[in-house]
Amino acid sequence: MADDAAPKPRFEPPPWEREAFERFRTERERAEAEARSSTQPPAGPSEPPATQAAPTATAGRSIEAAEGAAGSGDKPAGVSEAEIESMLVGLRAEEPPAARTNLAIVNTVIGLFVGAGVLLIVEAALLFGRTRAAGAGGMLGATASLLVMLAGVGFIAGAVLLFRKYHM
């Protein structure tokens, strides 16, 4: 029940996009104000110009005020979730892909890790096979071969992680 009552984290645009988000919000509010003023009857000459400019004065309103209205049950005049998601998808499409630098070195390191891992696993199997002692000596040889094998598996796991990072 406490999870339902927890407030959603507020969306914060990245600093380099804050100006674009503000510009989008003011343009959208201006368009809404124009749409509202076009549906209302034209203002008479006795009405002062300050009341005609009142809808555009909300352009300076902060996102916090819109979210405060949402928390009180009113419909916020802010950006809807669908618009935010579409803007984020657009921003993600504009980002340049990550540069693949030093790919030859990365591939060499991956190959070395795989080779070392396979070599260690083979050596662990040979060490375990050469263990002929019984009792504590046999247990020591088996434990040493297990540790060497785990080191080999660790090298192969590191190679897999590097491959996933740079190739997927």
Secondary structure, DSSP 4 states (H G I P E B T S, - for coil): -HHHHSPPPPP---GGGHHHHHHHHHHHHHHHHHHHHHHSPPPPTTS-HHHHSTGGGGGG--HHHHHHHHHTTSPPSS--HHHHHHHHHHHHHHSPPPP-TTHHHHHHHHHHHHHHHHHHHHHHHHHHHH----THHHHHHHHHHHHHHHHHHHHHHHHHHHHHHHH-
